[in-house]
Amino acid sequence: MTGEMKTREFMYTLTDIVRQQLGPEMQDFQTIGPTMSLVKLHYGEPAVHYEVCVRKRQREIELGLLVGCGEVQRDGGLRQR
């Protein structure tokens, strides 16, 4: 297991690594998390965020851009802002 990084260590260093790789105009993102397997990066609107999810059992890292459309109520309806 030489050179392997623990998932927790990866998640906690990811935002610093991403920030270093971006140009100055893109470095001012905010984060939600990390949890043990998920971190979200956004620019002031959490509903629109980049997401990194470690799926350890599948040995995958999932990356995505998620665009929300408002807050979802518990009954499945959307709340208007």
PDB file of N, CA, C and O in Angstrom:
ATOM      1  N   MET A   1       0.821  -1.189   0.000  1.00  0.00           N
ATOM      2  CA  MET A   1       0.000   0.000   0.000  1.00  0.00           C
ATOM      3  C   MET A   1       0.867   1.257   0.000  1.00  0.00           C
ATOM      4  O   MET A   1       0.494   2.276   0.581  1.00  0.00           O
ATOM      5  N   THR A   2       1.976   1.182  -0.625  1.00  0.00           N
ATOM      6  CA  THR A   2       2.887   2.318  -0.702  1.00  0.00           C
ATOM      7  C   THR A   2       2.261   3.461  -1.488  1.00  0.00           C
ATOM      8  O   THR A   2       1.701   3.253  -2.564  1.00  0.00           O
ATOM      9  N   GLY A   3       2.361   4.667  -0.941  1.00  0.00           N
ATOM     10  CA  GLY A   3       1.890   5.850  -1.643  1.00  0.00           C
ATOM     11  C   GLY A   3       0.394   6.088  -1.576  1.00  0.00           C
ATOM     12  O   GLY A   3      -0.088   7.057  -2.162  1.00  0.00           O
ATOM     13  N   GLU A   4      -0.366   5.240  -0.881  1.00  0.00           N
ATOM     14  CA  GLU A   4      -1.803   5.439  -0.791  1.00  0.00           C
ATOM     15  C   GLU A   4      -2.140   6.471   0.273  1.00  0.00           C
ATOM     16  O   GLU A   4      -1.500   6.531   1.323  1.00  0.00           O
ATOM     17  N   MET A   5      -3.147   7.278  -0.009  1.00  0.00           N
ATOM     18  CA  MET A   5      -3.606   8.300   0.918  1.00  0.00           C
ATOM     19  C   MET A   5      -4.946   7.847   1.484  1.00  0.00           C
ATOM     20  O   MET A   5      -5.794   7.345   0.746  1.00  0.00           O
ATOM     21  N   LYS A   6      -5.139   8.019   2.766  1.00  0.00           N
ATOM     22  CA  LYS A   6      -6.415   7.704   3.395  1.00  0.00           C
ATOM     23  C   LYS A   6      -7.488   8.656   2.870  1.00  0.00           C
ATOM     24  O   LYS A   6      -7.197   9.814   2.568  1.00  0.00           O
ATOM     25  N   THR A   7      -8.711   8.180   2.763  1.00  0.00           N
ATOM     26  CA  THR A   7      -9.815   8.995   2.252  1.00  0.00           C
ATOM     27  C   THR A   7      -9.976  10.273   3.058  1.00  0.00           C
ATOM     28  O   THR A   7     -10.135  11.346   2.475  1.00  0.00           O
ATOM     29  N   ARG A   8      -9.940  10.188   4.355  1.00  0.00           N
ATOM     30  CA  ARG A   8     -10.106  11.362   5.209  1.00  0.00           C
ATOM     31  C   ARG A   8      -9.022  12.406   4.924  1.00  0.00           C
ATOM     32  O   ARG A   8      -9.315  13.597   4.822  1.00  0.00           O
ATOM     33  N   GLU A   9      -7.783  11.958   4.797  1.00  0.00           N
ATOM     34  CA  GLU A   9      -6.667  12.863   4.498  1.00  0.00           C
ATOM     35  C   GLU A   9      -6.875  13.528   3.133  1.00  0.00           C
ATOM     36  O   GLU A   9      -6.651  14.729   2.980  1.00  0.00           O
ATOM     37  N   PHE A  10      -7.301  12.743   2.154  1.00  0.00           N
ATOM     38  CA  PHE A  10      -7.573  13.277   0.822  1.00  0.00           C
ATOM     39  C   PHE A  10      -8.637  14.363   0.874  1.00  0.00           C
ATOM     40  O   PHE A  10      -8.454  15.434   0.297  1.00  0.00           O
ATOM     41  N   MET A  11      -9.744  14.101   1.556  1.00  0.00           N
ATOM     42  CA  MET A  11     -10.848  15.053   1.614  1.00  0.00           C
ATOM     43  C   MET A  11     -10.432  16.350   2.309  1.00  0.00           C
ATOM     44  O   MET A  11     -10.870  17.430   1.914  1.00  0.00           O
ATOM     45  N   TYR A  12      -9.596  16.253   3.335  1.00  0.00           N
ATOM     46  CA  TYR A  12      -9.200  17.452   4.073  1.00  0.00           C
ATOM     47  C   TYR A  12      -8.104  18.257   3.374  1.00  0.00           C
ATOM     48  O   TYR A  12      -7.923  19.434   3.687  1.00  0.00           O
ATOM     49  N   THR A  13      -7.378  17.664   2.450  1.00  0.00           N
ATOM     50  CA  THR A  13      -6.354  18.415   1.713  1.00  0.00           C
ATOM     51  C   THR A  13      -6.831  18.870   0.334  1.00  0.00           C
ATOM     52  O   THR A  13      -6.193  19.709  -0.302  1.00  0.00           O
ATOM     53  N   LEU A  14      -7.949  18.319  -0.123  1.00  0.00           N
ATOM     54  CA  LEU A  14      -8.438  18.586  -1.473  1.00  0.00           C
ATOM     55  C   LEU A  14      -8.675  20.067  -1.745  1.00  0.00           C
ATOM     56  O   LEU A  14      -8.245  20.571  -2.783  1.00  0.00           O
ATOM     57  N   THR A  15      -9.343  20.774  -0.847  1.00  0.00           N
ATOM     58  CA  THR A  15      -9.655  22.181  -1.125  1.00  0.00           C
ATOM     59  C   THR A  15      -8.392  23.027  -1.240  1.00  0.00           C
ATOM     60  O   THR A  15      -8.331  23.930  -2.074  1.00  0.00           O
ATOM     61  N   ASP A  16      -7.387  22.749  -0.416  1.00  0.00           N
ATOM     62  CA  ASP A  16      -6.124  23.482  -0.527  1.00  0.00           C
ATOM     63  C   ASP A  16      -5.441  23.219  -1.869  1.00  0.00           C
ATOM     64  O   ASP A  16      -4.907  24.136  -2.493  1.00  0.00           O
ATOM     65  N   ILE A  17      -5.462  21.979  -2.298  1.00  0.00           N
ATOM     66  CA  ILE A  17      -4.840  21.615  -3.573  1.00  0.00           C
ATOM     67  C   ILE A  17      -5.582  22.271  -4.734  1.00  0.00           C
ATOM     68  O   ILE A  17      -4.953  22.805  -5.649  1.00  0.00           O
ATOM     69  N   VAL A  18      -6.907  22.236  -4.704  1.00  0.00           N
ATOM     70  CA  VAL A  18      -7.702  22.863  -5.767  1.00  0.00           C
ATOM     71  C   VAL A  18      -7.419  24.356  -5.819  1.00  0.00           C
ATOM     72  O   VAL A  18      -7.206  24.911  -6.897  1.00  0.00           O
ATOM     73  N   ARG A  19      -7.415  25.009  -4.659  1.00  0.00           N
ATOM     74  CA  ARG A  19      -7.189  26.459  -4.594  1.00  0.00           C
ATOM     75  C   ARG A  19      -5.829  26.822  -5.208  1.00  0.00           C
ATOM     76  O   ARG A  19      -5.718  27.828  -5.908  1.00  0.00           O
ATOM     77  N   GLN A  20      -4.797  26.010  -4.950  1.00  0.00           N
ATOM     78  CA  GLN A  20      -3.464  26.264  -5.490  1.00  0.00           C
ATOM     79  C   GLN A  20      -3.418  26.124  -7.014  1.00  0.00           C
ATOM     80  O   GLN A  20      -2.600  26.763  -7.675  1.00  0.00           O
ATOM     81  N   GLN A  21      -4.296  25.286  -7.566  1.00  0.00           N
ATOM     82  CA  GLN A  21      -4.280  25.025  -9.004  1.00  0.00           C
ATOM     83  C   GLN A  21      -5.094  26.037  -9.811  1.00  0.00           C
ATOM     84  O   GLN A  21      -4.967  26.102 -11.034  1.00  0.00           O
ATOM     85  N   LEU A  22      -5.926  26.822  -9.133  1.00  0.00           N
ATOM     86  CA  LEU A  22      -6.774  27.793  -9.818  1.00  0.00           C
ATOM     87  C   LEU A  22      -6.104  29.151  -9.909  1.00  0.00           C
ATOM     88  O   LEU A  22      -5.242  29.488  -9.098  1.00  0.00           O
ATOM     89  N   GLY A  23      -6.505  29.918 -10.893  1.00  0.00           N
ATOM     90  CA  GLY A  23      -6.037  31.293 -11.005  1.00  0.00           C
ATOM     91  C   GLY A  23      -6.598  32.130  -9.870  1.00  0.00           C
ATOM     92  O   GLY A  23      -7.593  31.748  -9.254  1.00  0.00           O
ATOM     93  N   PRO A  24      -5.974  33.272  -9.582  1.00  0.00           N
ATOM     94  CA  PRO A  24      -6.394  34.115  -8.455  1.00  0.00           C
ATOM     95  C   PRO A  24      -7.875  34.492  -8.477  1.00  0.00           C
ATOM     96  O   PRO A  24      -8.502  34.586  -7.422  1.00  0.00           O
ATOM     97  N   GLU A  25      -8.435  34.707  -9.654  1.00  0.00           N
ATOM     98  CA  GLU A  25      -9.837  35.109  -9.742  1.00  0.00           C
ATOM     99  C   GLU A  25     -10.815  33.989  -9.383  1.00  0.00           C
ATOM    100  O   GLU A  25     -11.999  34.252  -9.169  1.00  0.00           O
ATOM    101  N   MET A  26     -10.338  32.750  -9.314  1.00  0.00           N
ATOM    102  CA  MET A  26     -11.208  31.607  -9.001  1.00  0.00           C
ATOM    103  C   MET A  26     -10.922  30.986  -7.633  1.00  0.00           C
ATOM    104  O   MET A  26     -11.581  30.015  -7.261  1.00  0.00           O
ATOM    105  N   GLN A  27      -9.976  31.508  -6.888  1.00  0.00           N
ATOM    106  CA  GLN A  27      -9.559  30.898  -5.626  1.00  0.00           C
ATOM    107  C   GLN A  27     -10.473  31.206  -4.448  1.00  0.00           C
ATOM    108  O   GLN A  27     -10.318  30.607  -3.383  1.00  0.00           O
ATOM    109  N   ASP A  28     -11.412  32.116  -4.610  1.00  0.00           N
ATOM    110  CA  ASP A  28     -12.241  32.559  -3.490  1.00  0.00           C
ATOM    111  C   ASP A  28     -13.522  31.731  -3.335  1.00  0.00           C
ATOM    112  O   ASP A  28     -14.585  32.291  -3.065  1.00  0.00           O
ATOM    113  N   PHE A  29     -13.436  30.426  -3.501  1.00  0.00           N
ATOM    114  CA  PHE A  29     -14.621  29.590  -3.328  1.00  0.00           C
ATOM    115  C   PHE A  29     -14.823  29.247  -1.851  1.00  0.00           C
ATOM    116  O   PHE A  29     -13.906  29.350  -1.036  1.00  0.00           O
ATOM    117  N   GLN A  30     -16.040  28.842  -1.538  1.00  0.00           N
ATOM    118  CA  GLN A  30     -16.394  28.413  -0.190  1.00  0.00           C
ATOM    119  C   GLN A  30     -16.623  26.912  -0.218  1.00  0.00           C
ATOM    120  O   GLN A  30     -16.859  26.333  -1.278  1.00  0.00           O
ATOM    121  N   THR A  31     -16.554  26.285   0.947  1.00  0.00           N
ATOM    122  CA  THR A  31     -16.741  24.841   0.999  1.00  0.00           C
ATOM    123  C   THR A  31     -17.866  24.460   1.948  1.00  0.00           C
ATOM    124  O   THR A  31     -18.176  25.174   2.901  1.00  0.00           O
ATOM    125  N   ILE A  32     -18.459  23.323   1.659  1.00  0.00           N
ATOM    126  CA  ILE A  32     -19.376  22.647   2.561  1.00  0.00           C
ATOM    127  C   ILE A  32     -18.739  21.292   2.809  1.00  0.00           C
ATOM    128  O   ILE A  32     -18.521  20.520   1.875  1.00  0.00           O
ATOM    129  N   GLY A  33     -18.447  21.010   4.045  1.00  0.00           N
ATOM    130  CA  GLY A  33     -17.704  19.798   4.377  1.00  0.00           C
ATOM    131  C   GLY A  33     -16.245  20.155   4.557  1.00  0.00           C
ATOM    132  O   GLY A  33     -15.920  21.321   4.784  1.00  0.00           O
ATOM    133  N   PRO A  34     -15.388  19.211   4.464  1.00  0.00           N
ATOM    134  CA  PRO A  34     -15.638  17.861   3.997  1.00  0.00           C
ATOM    135  C   PRO A  34     -16.225  16.965   5.087  1.00  0.00           C
ATOM    136  O   PRO A  34     -16.053  17.197   6.284  1.00  0.00           O
ATOM    137  N   THR A  35     -16.922  15.934   4.618  1.00  0.00           N
ATOM    138  CA  THR A  35     -17.318  14.834   5.478  1.00  0.00           C
ATOM    139  C   THR A  35     -16.302  13.728   5.202  1.00  0.00           C
ATOM    140  O   THR A  35     -15.251  13.983   4.614  1.00  0.00           O
ATOM    141  N   MET A  36     -16.601  12.542   5.611  1.00  0.00           N
ATOM    142  CA  MET A  36     -15.672  11.434   5.356  1.00  0.00           C
ATOM    143  C   MET A  36     -15.526  11.122   3.869  1.00  0.00           C
ATOM    144  O   MET A  36     -14.497  10.594   3.446  1.00  0.00           O
ATOM    145  N   SER A  37     -16.564  11.449   3.061  1.00  0.00           N
ATOM    146  CA  SER A  37     -16.481  11.073   1.646  1.00  0.00           C
ATOM    147  C   SER A  37     -16.990  12.135   0.674  1.00  0.00           C
ATOM    148  O   SER A  37     -17.068  11.873  -0.526  1.00  0.00           O
ATOM    149  N   LEU A  38     -17.340  13.333   1.164  1.00  0.00           N
ATOM    150  CA  LEU A  38     -17.953  14.325   0.294  1.00  0.00           C
ATOM    151  C   LEU A  38     -17.478  15.729   0.648  1.00  0.00           C
ATOM    152  O   LEU A  38     -17.378  16.082   1.823  1.00  0.00           O
ATOM    153  N   VAL A  39     -17.188  16.524  -0.374  1.00  0.00           N
ATOM    154  CA  VAL A  39     -16.901  17.942  -0.188  1.00  0.00           C
ATOM    155  C   VAL A  39     -17.547  18.692  -1.348  1.00  0.00           C
ATOM    156  O   VAL A  39     -17.537  18.230  -2.489  1.00  0.00           O
ATOM    157  N   LYS A  40     -18.115  19.868  -1.031  1.00  0.00           N
ATOM    158  CA  LYS A  40     -18.757  20.708  -2.040  1.00  0.00           C
ATOM    159  C   LYS A  40     -18.040  22.053  -2.087  1.00  0.00           C
ATOM    160  O   LYS A  40     -17.709  22.626  -1.049  1.00  0.00           O
ATOM    161  N   LEU A  41     -17.807  22.545  -3.282  1.00  0.00           N
ATOM    162  CA  LEU A  41     -17.152  23.833  -3.498  1.00  0.00           C
ATOM    163  C   LEU A  41     -18.124  24.739  -4.239  1.00  0.00           C
ATOM    164  O   LEU A  41     -18.696  24.336  -5.251  1.00  0.00           O
ATOM    165  N   HIS A  42     -18.319  25.968  -3.741  1.00  0.00           N
ATOM    166  CA  HIS A  42     -19.250  26.881  -4.399  1.00  0.00           C
ATOM    167  C   HIS A  42     -18.747  28.316  -4.307  1.00  0.00           C
ATOM    168  O   HIS A  42     -17.848  28.633  -3.529  1.00  0.00           O
ATOM    169  N   TYR A  43     -19.344  29.162  -5.112  1.00  0.00           N
ATOM    170  CA  TYR A  43     -18.970  30.577  -5.172  1.00  0.00           C
ATOM    171  C   TYR A  43     -20.115  31.454  -4.672  1.00  0.00           C
ATOM    172  O   TYR A  43     -20.556  32.363  -5.376  1.00  0.00           O
ATOM    173  N   GLY A  44     -20.594  31.188  -3.466  1.00  0.00           N
ATOM    174  CA  GLY A  44     -21.598  32.034  -2.841  1.00  0.00           C
ATOM    175  C   GLY A  44     -23.026  31.538  -2.942  1.00  0.00           C
ATOM    176  O   GLY A  44     -23.881  31.988  -2.179  1.00  0.00           O
ATOM    177  N   GLU A  45     -23.309  30.642  -3.844  1.00  0.00           N
ATOM    178  CA  GLU A  45     -24.651  30.055  -3.966  1.00  0.00           C
ATOM    179  C   GLU A  45     -24.512  28.539  -3.818  1.00  0.00           C
ATOM    180  O   GLU A  45     -24.203  27.847  -4.789  1.00  0.00           O
ATOM    181  N   PRO A  46     -24.740  28.019  -2.601  1.00  0.00           N
ATOM    182  CA  PRO A  46     -24.531  26.592  -2.361  1.00  0.00           C
ATOM    183  C   PRO A  46     -25.346  25.656  -3.250  1.00  0.00           C
ATOM    184  O   PRO A  46     -24.953  24.508  -3.457  1.00  0.00           O
ATOM    185  N   ALA A  47     -26.473  26.128  -3.777  1.00  0.00           N
ATOM    186  CA  ALA A  47     -27.273  25.274  -4.660  1.00  0.00           C
ATOM    187  C   ALA A  47     -26.546  24.969  -5.969  1.00  0.00           C
ATOM    188  O   ALA A  47     -26.845  23.976  -6.633  1.00  0.00           O
ATOM    189  N   VAL A  48     -25.597  25.822  -6.336  1.00  0.00           N
ATOM    190  CA  VAL A  48     -24.785  25.607  -7.537  1.00  0.00           C
ATOM    191  C   VAL A  48     -23.367  25.335  -7.050  1.00  0.00           C
ATOM    192  O   VAL A  48     -22.664  26.247  -6.616  1.00  0.00           O
ATOM    193  N   HIS A  49     -22.956  24.073  -7.126  1.00  0.00           N
ATOM    194  CA  HIS A  49     -21.664  23.720  -6.547  1.00  0.00           C
ATOM    195  C   HIS A  49     -20.992  22.577  -7.303  1.00  0.00           C
ATOM    196  O   HIS A  49     -21.631  21.789  -8.000  1.00  0.00           O
ATOM    197  N   TYR A  50     -19.692  22.526  -7.135  1.00  0.00           N
ATOM    198  CA  TYR A  50     -18.905  21.390  -7.594  1.00  0.00           C
ATOM    199  C   TYR A  50     -18.844  20.416  -6.427  1.00  0.00           C
ATOM    200  O   TYR A  50     -18.796  20.821  -5.266  1.00  0.00           O
ATOM    201  N   GLU A  51     -18.848  19.147  -6.746  1.00  0.00           N
ATOM    202  CA  GLU A  51     -18.895  18.137  -5.701  1.00  0.00           C
ATOM    203  C   GLU A  51     -17.868  17.049  -5.995  1.00  0.00           C
ATOM    204  O   GLU A  51     -17.716  16.604  -7.132  1.00  0.00           O
ATOM    205  N   VAL A  52     -17.175  16.638  -4.951  1.00  0.00           N
ATOM    206  CA  VAL A  52     -16.238  15.519  -5.044  1.00  0.00           C
ATOM    207  C   VAL A  52     -16.690  14.490  -4.021  1.00  0.00           C
ATOM    208  O   VAL A  52     -16.797  14.783  -2.830  1.00  0.00           O
ATOM    209  N   CYS A  53     -16.951  13.289  -4.498  1.00  0.00           N
ATOM    210  CA  CYS A  53     -17.435  12.223  -3.629  1.00  0.00           C
ATOM    211  C   CYS A  53     -16.546  10.995  -3.823  1.00  0.00           C
ATOM    212  O   CYS A  53     -16.354  10.527  -4.946  1.00  0.00           O
ATOM    213  N   VAL A  54     -16.013  10.487  -2.730  1.00  0.00           N
ATOM    214  CA  VAL A  54     -15.194   9.274  -2.783  1.00  0.00           C
ATOM    215  C   VAL A  54     -16.113   8.078  -2.544  1.00  0.00           C
ATOM    216  O   VAL A  54     -16.778   7.985  -1.512  1.00  0.00           O
ATOM    217  N   ARG A  55     -16.137   7.175  -3.505  1.00  0.00           N
ATOM    218  CA  ARG A  55     -16.933   5.946  -3.391  1.00  0.00           C
ATOM    219  C   ARG A  55     -15.950   4.799  -3.179  1.00  0.00           C
ATOM    220  O   ARG A  55     -15.528   4.128  -4.120  1.00  0.00           O
ATOM    221  N   LYS A  56     -15.607   4.604  -1.932  1.00  0.00           N
ATOM    222  CA  LYS A  56     -14.518   3.699  -1.565  1.00  0.00           C
ATOM    223  C   LYS A  56     -14.771   2.259  -2.014  1.00  0.00           C
ATOM    224  O   LYS A  56     -13.872   1.613  -2.553  1.00  0.00           O
ATOM    225  N   ARG A  57     -15.961   1.766  -1.800  1.00  0.00           N
ATOM    226  CA  ARG A  57     -16.252   0.372  -2.180  1.00  0.00           C
ATOM    227  C   ARG A  57     -16.101   0.141  -3.679  1.00  0.00           C
ATOM    228  O   ARG A  57     -15.646  -0.918  -4.110  1.00  0.00           O
ATOM    229  N   GLN A  58     -16.485   1.143  -4.471  1.00  0.00           N
ATOM    230  CA  GLN A  58     -16.369   1.024  -5.925  1.00  0.00           C
ATOM    231  C   GLN A  58     -14.994   1.443  -6.421  1.00  0.00           C
ATOM    232  O   GLN A  58     -14.684   1.307  -7.605  1.00  0.00           O
ATOM    233  N   ARG A  59     -14.168   1.956  -5.509  1.00  0.00           N
ATOM    234  CA  ARG A  59     -12.828   2.445  -5.837  1.00  0.00           C
ATOM    235  C   ARG A  59     -12.918   3.544  -6.898  1.00  0.00           C
ATOM    236  O   ARG A  59     -12.189   3.535  -7.890  1.00  0.00           O
ATOM    237  N   GLU A  60     -13.837   4.496  -6.663  1.00  0.00           N
ATOM    238  CA  GLU A  60     -14.074   5.588  -7.604  1.00  0.00           C
ATOM    239  C   GLU A  60     -14.082   6.925  -6.880  1.00  0.00           C
ATOM    240  O   GLU A  60     -14.375   7.003  -5.687  1.00  0.00           O
ATOM    241  N   ILE A  61     -13.757   7.963  -7.619  1.00  0.00           N
ATOM    242  CA  ILE A  61     -13.941   9.336  -7.160  1.00  0.00           C
ATOM    243  C   ILE A  61     -14.884   9.977  -8.161  1.00  0.00           C
ATOM    244  O   ILE A  61     -14.600  10.031  -9.357  1.00  0.00           O
ATOM    245  N   GLU A  62     -16.004  10.460  -7.658  1.00  0.00           N
ATOM    246  CA  GLU A  62     -17.033  11.052  -8.500  1.00  0.00           C
ATOM    247  C   GLU A  62     -16.914  12.570  -8.433  1.00  0.00           C
ATOM    248  O   GLU A  62     -16.868  13.143  -7.344  1.00  0.00           O
ATOM    249  N   LEU A  63     -16.866  13.217  -9.587  1.00  0.00           N
ATOM    250  CA  LEU A  63     -16.789  14.670  -9.687  1.00  0.00           C
ATOM    251  C   LEU A  63     -18.032  15.163 -10.404  1.00  0.00           C
ATOM    252  O   LEU A  63     -18.518  14.521 -11.336  1.00  0.00           O
ATOM    253  N   GLY A  64     -18.545  16.308  -9.966  1.00  0.00           N
ATOM    254  CA  GLY A  64     -19.725  16.805 -10.647  1.00  0.00           C
ATOM    255  C   GLY A  64     -19.963  18.280 -10.409  1.00  0.00           C
ATOM    256  O   GLY A  64     -19.457  18.866  -9.452  1.00  0.00           O
ATOM    257  N   LEU A  65     -20.737  18.860 -11.293  1.00  0.00           N
ATOM    258  CA  LEU A  65     -21.250  20.205 -11.136  1.00  0.00           C
ATOM    259  C   LEU A  65     -22.743  20.043 -10.950  1.00  0.00           C
ATOM    260  O   LEU A  65     -23.432  19.542 -11.839  1.00  0.00           O
ATOM    261  N   LEU A  66     -23.250  20.461  -9.801  1.00  0.00           N
ATOM    262  CA  LEU A  66     -24.664  20.322  -9.503  1.00  0.00           C
ATOM    263  C   LEU A  66     -25.312  21.697  -9.484  1.00  0.00           C
ATOM    264  O   LEU A  66     -24.796  22.635  -8.876  1.00  0.00           O
ATOM    265  N   VAL A  67     -26.445  21.801 -10.157  1.00  0.00           N
ATOM    266  CA  VAL A  67     -27.167  23.058 -10.240  1.00  0.00           C
ATOM    267  C   VAL A  67     -28.540  22.831  -9.632  1.00  0.00           C
ATOM    268  O   VAL A  67     -29.389  22.166 -10.227  1.00  0.00           O
ATOM    269  N   GLY A  68     -28.759  23.391  -8.437  1.00  0.00           N
ATOM    270  CA  GLY A  68     -30.037  23.245  -7.756  1.00  0.00           C
ATOM    271  C   GLY A  68     -31.046  24.244  -8.283  1.00  0.00           C
ATOM    272  O   GLY A  68     -30.694  25.189  -8.989  1.00  0.00           O
ATOM    273  N   CYS A  69     -32.307  24.025  -7.932  1.00  0.00           N
ATOM    274  CA  CYS A  69     -33.355  24.918  -8.415  1.00  0.00           C
ATOM    275  C   CYS A  69     -34.190  25.452  -7.254  1.00  0.00           C
ATOM    276  O   CYS A  69     -35.372  25.745  -7.433  1.00  0.00           O
ATOM    277  N   GLY A  70     -33.609  25.582  -6.095  1.00  0.00           N
ATOM    278  CA  GLY A  70     -34.342  26.093  -4.940  1.00  0.00           C
ATOM    279  C   GLY A  70     -34.343  25.072  -3.828  1.00  0.00           C
ATOM    280  O   GLY A  70     -33.853  23.954  -3.986  1.00  0.00           O
ATOM    281  N   GLU A  71     -34.892  25.465  -2.718  1.00  0.00           N
ATOM    282  CA  GLU A  71     -34.944  24.566  -1.573  1.00  0.00           C
ATOM    283  C   GLU A  71     -36.110  23.605  -1.733  1.00  0.00           C
ATOM    284  O   GLU A  71     -37.200  24.013  -2.134  1.00  0.00           O
ATOM    285  N   VAL A  72     -35.894  22.352  -1.428  1.00  0.00           N
ATOM    286  CA  VAL A  72     -36.930  21.334  -1.537  1.00  0.00           C
ATOM    287  C   VAL A  72     -37.566  21.143  -0.167  1.00  0.00           C
ATOM    288  O   VAL A  72     -36.865  20.939   0.825  1.00  0.00           O
ATOM    289  N   GLN A  73     -38.889  21.210  -0.113  1.00  0.00           N
ATOM    290  CA  GLN A  73     -39.592  20.958   1.128  1.00  0.00           C
ATOM    291  C   GLN A  73     -39.641  19.470   1.383  1.00  0.00           C
ATOM    292  O   GLN A  73     -39.407  18.674   0.473  1.00  0.00           O
ATOM    293  N   ARG A  74     -39.941  19.086   2.602  1.00  0.00           N
ATOM    294  CA  ARG A  74     -40.012  17.663   2.935  1.00  0.00           C
ATOM    295  C   ARG A  74     -41.065  16.917   2.136  1.00  0.00           C
ATOM    296  O   ARG A  74     -40.905  15.722   1.888  1.00  0.00           O
ATOM    297  N   ASP A  75     -42.136  17.584   1.725  1.00  0.00           N
ATOM    298  CA  ASP A  75     -43.182  16.924   0.945  1.00  0.00           C
ATOM    299  C   ASP A  75     -42.831  16.817  -0.540  1.00  0.00           C
ATOM    300  O   ASP A  75     -43.633  16.343  -1.345  1.00  0.00           O
ATOM    301  N   GLY A  76     -41.617  17.267  -0.893  1.00  0.00           N
ATOM    302  CA  GLY A  76     -41.160  17.152  -2.286  1.00  0.00           C
ATOM    303  C   GLY A  76     -41.431  18.388  -3.114  1.00  0.00           C
ATOM    304  O   GLY A  76     -40.966  18.473  -4.251  1.00  0.00           O
ATOM    305  N   GLY A  77     -42.171  19.354  -2.583  1.00  0.00           N
ATOM    306  CA  GLY A  77     -42.455  20.569  -3.336  1.00  0.00           C
ATOM    307  C   GLY A  77     -41.296  21.553  -3.226  1.00  0.00           C
ATOM    308  O   GLY A  77     -40.405  21.387  -2.392  1.00  0.00           O
ATOM    309  N   LEU A  78     -41.316  22.569  -4.066  1.00  0.00           N
ATOM    310  CA  LEU A  78     -40.272  23.586  -4.034  1.00  0.00           C
ATOM    311  C   LEU A  78     -40.776  24.819  -3.321  1.00  0.00           C
ATOM    312  O   LEU A  78     -41.927  25.220  -3.492  1.00  0.00           O
ATOM    313  N   ARG A  79     -39.920  25.418  -2.526  1.00  0.00           N
ATOM    314  CA  ARG A  79     -40.233  26.682  -1.872  1.00  0.00           C
ATOM    315  C   ARG A  79     -39.780  27.805  -2.757  1.00  0.00           C
ATOM    316  O   ARG A  79     -38.703  27.730  -3.349  1.00  0.00           O
ATOM    317  N   GLN A  80     -40.559  28.828  -2.860  1.00  0.00           N
ATOM    318  CA  GLN A  80     -40.180  30.010  -3.623  1.00  0.00           C
ATOM    319  C   GLN A  80     -39.339  30.903  -2.735  1.00  0.00           C
ATOM    320  O   GLN A  80     -39.613  31.029  -1.541  1.00  0.00           O
ATOM    321  N   ARG A  81     -38.320  31.524  -3.302  1.00  0.00           N
ATOM    322  CA  ARG A  81     -37.493  32.461  -2.527  1.00  0.00           C
ATOM    323  C   ARG A  81     -37.988  33.853  -2.740  1.00  0.00           C
ATOM    324  O   ARG A  81     -37.433  34.798  -2.180  1.00  0.00           O
TER     325      ARG A  81
END
